Amino acid sequence: MTNTVINGASLTEPQGEFDLWEHAAELTSEIRDFADCLNMMAEQLAPLAKLRPDHDP
């Protein structure tokens, strides 16, 4: 909306190569891949967190 007000952009985007549901599916896949990467990082950091002196097992 801001882009429309400030820059005079149209309220709708022209038809592109992909439909909305294709963009949604691709974005969903990318978010899941990113979440998998973050989970792997968390698993690798967990042992280090357990070395904290005040950690209760």
Phi, psi and omega in degrees: 000317180300317179300324179292315183291312185281314186259355180074022179292155180289159180283341179237154177266146177293155179300125181256199180289327186244151174273167182305315182293331175292319176296318180297318180295317180294317179295319177300316179297316180295320179294318178297318178298318179295319178296320177300318179297316179296321178297320177297320179296318180297319178298322180287330180277339184305314179299324179294320179296329179290344179280355179302131185303326183263018182284130174259123183295000000 
